[in-house]
Amino acid sequence: MSRRLALVRRPGPRVAEGIVTHVERSPVDAVLALRQWEGYVDALHAHGWTTIEVAPADDCPDAVFVEDTAVAYGDLAVIARPGALSRRPETSGAEAALREAGYRIAHIEAPDTLDGGDVLKHDGTVWVGLGGRTTPGAVEQLAGLLAPLGARVVGVPLAKVLHLKSAVTALPDGTVIGWPPVVDDPSVWPHYLEVPEEPGCHVVVLDADTVLMSSAAPRTAELFERRGLRVVRVDIGELEKLEGCVTCLSVRLRG
């Protein structure tokens, strides 16, 4: 299978009704949200990624945040069981797309729940946020599923954000980046870097030298450029109103 695939799912007509938990709700322009999503997908294409568009789920306002539906590791795709009941119908389309892409399929089983946005992977370690959406039992299930592939799964307690990757992501060299007000315990990670803006703690690694991030974090982009990285900026402001970020909008399939 290709190693530079990404699952994406376009925002539906009800996107403005998406769940918000840690911010005040503000109006979302659904037409602009779609244009911004298209710009995100175009940026992936421009940097050598092929996208697979998951079938629409127009009755699910949060379906654009497709990362929450699955965790891919090696040739295995673990289909999530979202913590929000309204989001569980989103997983069937993602599972169908992953089967078509050639992945083996496993599932997080009831009564436990897991959102893909709680999962951060780098170099054989898989950190999983334990907060509002993911249960300790789901972390144990994931550890059992990934252990045969050589992964070490580590639970990370959360109190300040909805998902782990709302607080931290990782640069290509494995440095974990976070915005201090939303990071509970930076000592979890051996290599950690504070960033000066909240949208700056979310990056998608496009290749060993390039990251994609929100255009709403210019000082953080300059910080990354000083570290020798190329930075691709995208405007996803309407989706950020729904606590979305650049990682939420795709499931990256790298093997």
C-alpha positions in Angstrom: 0.0 0.0 0.0 1.1 3.6 -0.5 2.9 5.1 2.4 1.8 8.7 1.8 -2.0 8.3 1.9 -4.4 10.4 4.0 -8.0 9.8 4.7 -10.1 13.0 4.6 -13.8 13.8 4.8 -15.4 17.0 3.6 -17.4 19.1 6.1 -21.2 18.5 5.8 -24.0 21.0 5.8 -24.4 20.7 9.6 -20.8 21.4 10.4 -21.7 24.6 12.4 -23.5 22.3 14.9 -20.3 20.5 15.8 -19.5 19.8 19.5 -17.6 22.3 21.5 -16.4 21.6 25.1 -13.5 23.9 26.0 -14.4 27.1 24.1 -17.4 29.3 23.8 -19.5 28.6 20.7 -19.2 31.1 17.9 -20.9 31.2 14.5 -19.3 29.0 11.8 -19.6 29.8 8.1 -20.2 26.4 6.5 -19.3 27.6 3.0 -16.1 29.1 4.2 -15.3 26.0 6.2 -15.6 23.9 3.1 -13.3 26.2 1.2 -10.7 26.0 4.0 -11.0 22.2 4.0 -10.3 22.2 0.3 -7.2 24.4 0.9 -6.0 21.9 3.5 -6.5 19.0 1.0 -4.7 20.9 -1.7 -1.8 21.5 0.6 -1.5 17.7 1.1 -1.6 17.1 -2.6 1.0 19.8 -3.3 3.5 18.0 -1.0 3.2 14.5 -2.5 0.3 13.1 -0.5 -2.6 11.2 -2.1 -6.0 11.6 -0.3 -8.8 9.2 0.0 -12.1 10.9 0.6 -14.2 9.0 3.0 -17.9 8.8 2.1 -19.9 11.8 3.4 -21.7 11.6 6.8 -23.9 14.7 6.4 -26.0 13.9 9.5 -22.8 13.9 11.7 -21.7 17.6 12.2 -18.2 16.6 13.4 -17.5 14.1 10.6 -14.9 16.4 9.0 -12.7 15.6 12.0 -12.0 12.2 10.5 -8.8 11.5 12.6 -11.1 10.5 15.6 -12.4 7.5 13.7 -9.3 5.3 13.5 -5.7 4.7 14.5 -3.4 3.3 11.8 -0.2 1.6 12.8 1.8 -0.5 10.4 -0.6 -2.5 8.3 -3.3 -2.4 11.0 -6.2 0.0 11.4 -7.9 0.1 14.7 -11.4 1.5 14.4 -12.2 3.8 17.2 -15.3 3.9 19.4 -15.9 7.6 19.9 -16.6 8.9 23.4 -19.5 11.1 22.0 -22.4 8.9 21.1 -23.4 11.2 18.3 -20.0 10.5 16.6 -20.2 6.7 16.5 -21.9 6.5 13.1 -18.8 8.2 11.6 -16.6 5.1 11.9 -18.3 2.9 9.3 -17.2 5.0 6.4 -13.6 5.3 7.6 -13.5 1.5 8.1 -14.7 0.9 4.6 -12.0 3.3 3.2 -9.3 1.6 5.2 -10.3 -1.9 4.1 -10.2 -0.7 0.5 -6.7 0.8 1.2 -5.5 -2.7 2.2 -5.4 -2.4 6.0 -6.1 -5.2 8.4 -9.0 -4.1 10.7 -9.5 -4.3 14.5 -11.9 -2.5 16.7 -12.1 -0.9 20.1 -14.8 -2.9 21.8 -17.6 -1.7 24.2 -17.9 -0.5 26.8 -14.6 1.3 26.3 -14.2 4.4 24.1 -11.4 5.9 22.2 -11.0 8.9 20.0 -8.2 8.9 17.4 -7.4 12.5 18.3 -6.1 11.2 21.7 -3.4 9.2 20.0 0.1 10.6 19.3 2.7 8.2 17.7 6.4 8.5 17.2 9.2 6.0 16.7 7.5 3.0 18.3 5.8 4.9 21.2 2.1 5.6 21.2 0.9 8.1 23.7 -2.9 8.0 24.4 -4.8 10.8 26.2 -7.0 9.8 29.1 -9.6 12.5 29.5 -13.1 13.1 28.5 -13.3 10.8 25.5 -10.9 7.9 26.0 -11.1 5.3 28.8 -8.3 3.3 30.5 -9.7 0.1 29.1 -9.4 1.4 25.6 -5.8 2.2 26.2 -5.3 -1.4 27.3 -7.1 -2.7 24.2 -5.0 -0.6 22.0 -1.8 -1.7 23.7 -2.8 -5.4 23.2 -3.5 -4.8 19.5 -0.3 -2.8 18.8 2.1 -4.9 20.9 2.6 -7.5 18.1 3.7 -4.6 15.9 6.4 -3.5 18.4 4.6 -0.5 19.7 4.7 0.7 23.4 1.5 2.3 24.5 1.6 5.0 27.2 -1.5 6.5 28.9 -1.3 10.3 29.5 -3.9 11.9 31.9 -5.6 15.0 30.5 -7.5 17.7 32.3 -7.2 20.9 30.2 -8.1 19.8 26.7 -10.6 17.5 24.9 -7.9 15.4 23.2 -4.2 14.8 23.7 -3.5 16.2 20.2 -5.4 19.4 21.2 -2.4 20.0 23.5 0.6 18.4 21.9 1.9 17.0 18.6 5.4 16.0 17.4 7.9 17.5 15.0 9.7 15.2 12.5 12.6 14.6 14.9 10.3 13.5 17.7 10.3 16.7 19.7 6.9 17.1 21.3 5.5 20.6 21.1 2.9 22.1 23.3 1.3 25.4 24.4 1.9 25.6 28.1 -1.6 26.6 29.3 -3.1 23.4 28.0 -0.3 20.9 28.7 -0.8 19.0 32.0 2.7 17.5 32.4 5.4 18.2 29.9 7.8 15.8 31.7 6.0 12.9 30.0 8.1 13.5 26.9 11.9 13.3 26.8 12.2 16.1 24.2 9.7 18.9 24.7 9.4 22.4 23.2 7.0 25.1 24.3 5.4 27.1 21.5 4.0 30.7 21.9 0.6 30.3 20.4 -2.2 27.7 20.9 -2.6 26.8 17.2 1.1 26.4 17.0 1.1 23.1 19.0 -0.7 21.3 16.1 1.4 20.1 13.2 1.1 17.5 10.5 4.4 16.0 9.5 4.5 16.0 5.7 8.1 14.7 5.4 11.3 14.7 7.3 11.8 18.5 6.8 8.3 19.8 6.4 5.3 20.5 8.6 1.8 21.7 7.9 0.2 24.0 10.5 -2.4 26.7 11.0 -1.7 30.2 9.6 -3.0 31.5 12.9 0.4 30.8 14.6 2.9 33.0 12.8 5.4 33.3 15.7 5.4 29.5 16.1 6.0 29.1 12.3 9.1 31.4 12.6 10.3 29.3 15.5 10.1 26.1 13.4 11.8 27.8 10.5 14.7 28.8 12.7 15.0 25.1 13.6 15.5 24.3 9.9 12.0 23.2 9.1 9.9 24.1 6.0 6.5 25.3 7.1 3.3 25.0 5.1 0.6 27.4 6.5 -3.2 26.8 6.0 -6.1 28.8 7.1 -8.7 26.6 9.0 -10.1 29.3 11.1 -13.8 28.2 10.8 -12.9 24.7 11.9 -10.8 26.0 14.8 -14.0 27.5 16.1 -15.1 23.9 16.7 -11.9 23.0 18.5 -10.5 21.4 15.3 -6.9 21.6 14.2 -4.8 20.4 11.3 -4.3 16.9 12.7 -8.0 16.3 13.2 -8.7 16.7 9.5 -7.0 13.6 8.2 -5.8 10.1 9.1 -2.2 9.9 7.8 -1.2 6.5 6.5 2.5 6.0 6.5 2.9 2.4 7.6 
